[in-house]
Amino acid sequence: MQVKKAVFPVAGLGTRFLPATKSSPKEMLPLIDKPLVQYVVEEAVASGIDHILFVTGRGKRAIEDHFDISFELEAILHDKGKTEELRQVRNIADMANIFYVRQRQALGLGHAILCAREFVGNEPFAVLLGDDIIDAEQRPCLAQLIDVYREYRGPVLALEKVPMENISAYGCVKAAMISEQTYRVLDMVEKPKQEEAPSDLAIIGRYILTPDIFPILEKQEPGKGEEIQLTDALCKLLAHEPVYGCRFEGIRHDCGDKLGFLKATVDMALKRDEFNAKFRSYLKQRLEE
């Protein structure tokens, strides 16, 4: 069965970006001229996803508005002859079939995914976190995970090697290498202490899951942070079916972190033809002062 559905958990409060996120969702912070979440939706669509569910919370109406039709704006752009801007705005609303469900309590990533149970039905599905922007030159990160799923027909986690001093910020796996990019996951732990981490392979915000995760999440007790942790549920799933990891090709920008967001802004701007030369000259000038 093909992976055609994706779940975007976007109910978080974005407290690391206060006060900017006091009245605007973190996912709508602009990375140059597009909100963060649009980059991730575009990745999903480019990977073959055609149905998307946003698991939202209070104060997330801006996300719904962004992916909706804006008749007034389109009329103004049409009347002013701004055809390129009109095309961009219409493309946003036409990218995919988009649905919404409310996560009434902030009980963690596992609980957010459980809220998608009715939407998913009995199909494999993707989960994408909106603050991980992955710049992959050849093939979108999610498409790389789907390739692994097609071959092994089991859940797939995106993996990235991270410095051991940072491993406590991630879910971490013990894994056996199958190929250069593919692993069989043997165990995993959520945000381990450096000395307790089984490896330097961190779980990044892309997953391919099967409906088998839902009965486990339904009974899952709160873990770290008193939240229902997806990592804990995946550990239990390991006892029943194989779980795989994909060490994806691409550059990940952690835009849930202020420094990561700044790095992403620089890197993405330098990739744009209209900014590259002037922006590069400006950065060089500032570094020489």
Secondary structure, 3 states (H helix, E strand, C coil): CCCCEEEEECCCCCHHHCCCCCCCCHHHCEECCEEHHHHHHHHHHHCCCCEEEEEECCCCHHHHHHCCCCHHHHHHHHHCCCHHHHHHHHHHHHCCEEEEEECCCCCCHHHHHHCCHHHHCCCCEEEECCCEEEECCCCCHHHHHHHHHHHHCCCEEEEEECCHHHHHHCEEEEEEECCCCEEEEEEEEECCCHHHCCCCEEEEEEEEECCCHHHHHHHCCCCHHHCCCHHHHHHHHCCCCCCEEEECCCEEEECCCHHHHHHHHHHHHHCCCCCHHHHHHHHHHHHHC
